[in-house]
């Protein structure tokens, strides 16, 4: 009787241990269907994130003038409503030159104005309405941006305050640094926890890209 009780206890202990192990999914498990070096790659120099404990940062590096970024944007807007709560999604405008900087300034002005709803409207203005929202110099670009935002209900006073704000200037500097540190050579790019980099072409499709980003984020959350 004693032997049987000991055997039952042993079986129970082993089974409990197996159950615990089965529930503790390894960080790599969610990435088994993806191939490193093909579907995603490591950042050239992984950077610390700006999110809190328990959060995973996901960046989209984009440019308003990029047709591929415009095509991907609806999928990302939809994903934002269903992504895991631990994912912090942060867009970063690429800055390669004057035109990219002008568009980046417009993006950060929207943030300063607390008007994220105008993000897709900027894309539409450029790609549907043929409004480049960029110019030969900063003065002309400012006038274009002012006219666009005034047409969307932003007052001239609020526009000037946001456009000339320290937050916009600071964010532009950070975007330039981000572009350089991650050696961004094309957009759109998705960067997970400032560690993994992928794109639509590497993932295979927009839907697969969303799945890959979710799996990379889950693997980082599990670490």
N, C-alpha and C positions, 0 to 999 in steps of 0.2 A: 504493500500500500504506500509505504514511504517512497519507494522507487518510482511508482506511478505519479505521485504528487510532484516529485522532483522533475520528472520528465515533462509533465504538463506545465510546470512553472518555466522550464527552460524553453519549451515551444512558445509559450506566451511572450516571454522576454524577447526571443528572436523575432517573432511576428511583430511585436511592438517596435523593435528597432528597425525592421524593414519598412514599416508604415511611416516612421519618422523620416527615414532616408528618402522614401518615395515622395513625401511632401516637400522635402527640401531640394527643390530643383537646382541643379548646378547652373552657374551663370552662363555656361556655354551651351546648355541644352536648347535654348530658344534659337540658337544660331546654326543648328545642325543642317538646316536646308539651304544655308547660304555659304558661299565660298569666299573666304578672305583672299584679297588680292584680285578677285574678279568682280564680286558683287559690292564689296566695300574695301576700304584700305585704312590703315592707321594714319593719323595726322602726322605730318613731318616732325612736329614738335608739340605733343599734346600739352594743352594749357589748362590751368585751373579754371573752374566755372565760376559764374557769378550767382548761382542759385543756392538756396538754403539746404540744410541737412535733409536727407531723404528725398531730394528732388533730382531729376535728371534734366539737363539742359539740351534742347534740340534747336539748332539754328538753321534757318534757310538763308543762304547767301544769294542775293538776287540783284537784278537791275531792272528798273522800270522800262527801259528801252528794249529789253530782251524778249523776243517772241516766245521762246521756250519757257521763260519765267511766267509770262502771261498765260500760257497754256496750262501750266502746272497750278496756277494760283487757285482755281476753283476747287481742286482736289484738296489743297492744303486748308482752305477755308472750311471745307466740310469736315476734314480730319480734326480741326481745332475743337469742334463740338463733341467729338467722341473719343479723343485721346485720353490716355490714362491720367488720373488726377495728379500723379507725381511728375508728369512731364511739363516742363516750363518751355514754351515755344517762343523763341526770340528771333525776329528777322534782322538780318544785317545787310545793308546795301553795300555792294561791292564798290570800291573806289579805285579805278584805274587811271582816270584822267578827268579833265574839267567837266565834261558832260555827265559822267557818273557822279561826280561830286555835287553837281547841281541837282540831280535827281535824288541823291542821298539827303541833301539839305531839305528838299521838299518832303521826303519821307519823315525825317525827324521833326519837321515843323508840324506835320499832322499829329505826331505823338505829343508835342508840346501843347498843341491845341486840344488834346484829348478827343481827336476826331478819327479814330481808326476806321470808321465807316467809309472814309474817303479813299482808303487805300485802293480798293478795287476800281473806284472812279478814276483815279490817276491812270491806272492801267488802261481802262476803257478810253480815256481821253487820248492817250498816245496811240493805241493800236486800233481803235474803232473810228475815232473822230479825226485822226491825223494831226493832233496837236502835240508837237514834240516836247513841249514844256522844258526846252533847253535852248540855249542861245550862244552867240559868240563870246559874250562876256557876262559877268555876274550881274551887272545893272539890268541888262535886257532879260536875263533869266529871272531876276527878282520881279520884274514887271509882269512877266508871264505867270509866275507863281501867284502873285497877288491877284491878278485878274481871274485866274482859275478859282482860287479859294473864295474871293468875294462873290463869285457866281454860285458858290455852294453855301452861301449864308454866313461866311466868316467876316467879321467887321475888319476894317482897315487897321484900327487900333490893335485888335487882338493879333492880326497877322504880323504887324511890325514887332510887337512884343515877343511873339514866338520865334519869328524868323531871326531876330537879333539876340535871342536868349543865350545864356551861357550853356544851358543844357544841350541845345542844338550844336553849338560849337564843340562841346566836349564829346558828344556822340559822334560827330564827324571825325574827330581825331581817333576815337576808338575804332571806328569802321575802317579807317585807313590802316591802323595798326593790325586789325583783324585780317584784312586783305593780305597784308604783307606776311604776317606770321604763319598763316595757313596756306601761303603760296597759291592763292586762288587764281587759276588760269582760265576757268570757264564757269558759267552759271546757267541754270540754278544748281546749287550744291546743297546737300543736307549734311550737317555735322552734328553728331550725337555725343553729348557730354565733352565736347571739344577734344574728342579722342578718335572717333570713327568718321570717315568721309564717304559719301555715296551720292549717286545721281540717278536720274531716270534711266539713262543708257546702261549704267552698271547694274541696276536692279532688274531691268528688263521691261518695265512698264511703269506707269504712274501708280497703278494699284499695287504692284510688287514693291515699289519704292516705299509706299506707306506701310506695307507689311514689314519690310526690312527695318525701317525706322522704329516701328513698334518693338520688334524683336531686339534690336540693338539697345533700345532704351530699357527694355525689361532685363537684359543681361547686365546692364550697368546698375539698375536698381537692386538686383540680387547680390551684388558684390558687397 
